[in-house]
Amino acid sequence: MSSAVCPYCRMAMEPAETEELVCAGCGTPHHKDCYAENGGCTVFGCRCAPPEEPKVAVSAPELVFASTAGSNGVTPVATPGATVASGGQSAPMLIESAITMIPAPVAKNKMTFILLGVFLGALGGHNFYAGYYGKAIGQVCLTVLTLGYGSFMSWLWAVIEICTVGQDSKGVQFQS
């Protein structure tokens, strides 16, 4: 004869314990302490189970410490979840010692973007500079495949872009 097993701690339950706490949602017996520690039923999908905890998400911009940027143009970034062994034990690594070097985004010059758009706009020079390679190739194709007759349209497209675009393809604002 087998006894019931608590789904939280995976320990066998005595017959007196199974009557003590039975989940109202799914009818699964639990140890009273296990049910309290989990905050509800431990069976997946049970209506008495505790709500799912929100996931922690950290993006790269939140990790960048711009005030500690090095002289070589590289910004130190903390590595999440990194640990260091200290005294034979693994302990959370301090931010100062958990530094990984990642190049800081370099802002492009707005005047260079404008001049390239005016003089090489028909060939997409300004878009190549800003990293919009798809648009740049489209402007080159428009100019070359029409044997130069489409260059005016491509240049007009470039003039409109230099008036409206304020950041490069990575989302970094142009410097004045």
C-alpha positions in Angstrom: 0.0 0.0 0.0 1.6 3.3 -1.1 1.1 6.6 0.7 0.5 10.0 -0.8 3.5 12.1 -1.8 3.6 15.9 -1.3 4.1 17.5 -4.7 6.2 20.3 -3.2 8.8 18.5 -1.1 8.3 15.0 -2.7 8.2 13.4 0.8 5.7 10.7 1.7 2.8 11.8 3.8 1.3 10.0 6.7 -2.3 9.1 6.5 -3.3 11.7 9.1 -1.6 14.4 7.1 -3.5 13.7 3.8 -6.8 14.7 5.5 -5.3 17.8 7.0 -4.7 19.9 3.9 -6.2 19.0 0.5 -6.1 21.6 -2.3 -9.6 23.0 -3.0 -8.8 23.4 -6.7 -7.4 20.0 -7.7 -7.8 17.8 -4.6 -4.1 17.1 -4.3 -2.9 16.5 -0.7 0.0 18.8 0.6 2.0 19.2 3.8 0.6 22.2 5.6 4.0 23.8 5.7 4.8 23.1 2.1 1.4 24.7 1.0 2.2 27.8 3.1 5.8 28.1 1.8 4.7 27.9 -1.8 1.8 30.3 -1.3 -0.7 27.8 -2.7 -1.0 24.6 -4.6 2.2 23.3 -6.4 0.3 21.5 -9.2 0.8 23.2 -12.5 -2.3 24.8 -13.8 -4.3 24.5 -10.6 -6.5 27.5 -9.9 -5.1 27.6 -6.3 -1.5 27.9 -7.4 0.3 31.2 -6.7 0.5 33.7 -9.5 3.5 33.5 -11.8 6.3 35.9 -10.8 7.2 38.5 -13.3 10.4 37.7 -15.3 13.4 40.0 -14.7 14.7 41.5 -17.9 17.8 43.7 -18.1 18.6 45.4 -21.4 22.1 46.5 -22.5 21.5 50.2 -22.0 20.6 49.6 -18.3 24.0 47.9 -17.8 26.1 50.7 -19.3 27.9 52.9 -16.8 28.7 55.9 -19.0 30.3 57.9 -16.1 33.0 55.2 -15.8 33.9 55.2 -19.5 37.5 54.5 -20.2 39.9 56.7 -22.1 40.0 54.2 -25.0 36.3 54.8 -25.9 35.2 51.6 -24.3 32.4 51.6 -21.7 32.6 49.1 -18.9 29.4 47.0 -18.4 28.4 44.7 -15.5 27.9 41.1 -16.4 24.6 39.8 -15.0 24.8 36.6 -13.0 28.6 36.6 -12.8 30.2 35.0 -9.7 33.7 35.0 -8.3 35.2 32.5 -6.0 36.4 34.0 -2.7 37.7 32.0 0.2 36.7 28.7 -1.5 33.1 29.8 -1.8 31.2 31.2 -4.8 29.9 34.7 -4.1 28.1 37.3 -6.2 30.6 39.3 -8.1 30.9 43.0 -7.3 30.1 45.4 -10.1 33.6 46.8 -10.0 35.2 43.4 -10.6 32.5 42.1 -13.0 33.4 44.5 -15.8 33.2 43.4 -19.4 34.4 45.8 -22.0 31.9 46.6 -24.7 32.5 49.4 -27.3 30.3 52.5 -26.5 28.1 53.6 -29.4 29.8 56.4 -31.4 27.6 59.3 -32.4 27.9 60.3 -36.0 28.2 63.9 -37.1 25.0 65.5 -38.4 27.0 67.9 -40.7 28.8 64.9 -42.4 25.4 63.2 -42.9 24.0 66.4 -44.5 27.0 67.0 -46.8 27.0 63.3 -47.9 23.3 63.6 -48.6 23.7 66.8 -50.7 26.7 65.7 -52.7 26.4 61.9 -52.8 22.7 61.5 -52.1 21.9 60.0 -55.5 24.3 57.2 -54.6 23.1 56.8 -51.0 26.3 58.0 -49.5 24.5 59.5 -46.4 22.6 56.3 -45.8 25.8 54.2 -46.0 27.3 56.6 -43.4 24.4 56.2 -41.1 24.1 52.5 -41.5 20.9 52.3 -43.5 22.3 49.9 -46.0 19.0 48.8 -47.5 18.0 52.4 -48.4 21.5 53.2 -49.6 21.5 50.2 -52.0 18.0 51.2 -53.2 19.3 54.7 -54.0 22.3 53.3 -55.9 20.1 50.9 -57.8 17.6 53.7 -58.7 20.5 55.8 -60.1 22.5 53.1 -61.8 19.7 51.0 -63.3 18.0 54.0 -64.8 21.4 55.0 -66.4 21.4 58.2 -64.4 17.9 59.4 -65.3 16.6 58.4 -61.9 19.4 60.2 -60.1 17.3 63.4 -59.6 14.6 61.3 -57.8 17.2 59.6 -55.7 18.8 62.9 -54.8 15.4 64.4 -53.9 14.8 61.3 -51.7 18.2 62.1 -50.0 17.3 65.7 -49.4 14.0 64.7 -47.7 16.0 62.2 -45.6 18.6 64.7 -44.4 15.7 66.9 -43.3 13.9 64.2 -41.4 16.4 61.6 -40.2 18.0 62.5 -36.8 19.6 59.2 -35.8 21.7 56.4 -37.2 20.5 52.8 -37.8 21.4 51.9 -34.2 19.2 54.6 -32.7 22.1 56.9 -31.7 21.3 60.6 -32.2 23.6 62.6 -34.6 25.9 65.0 -32.9 25.5 68.7 -34.0 
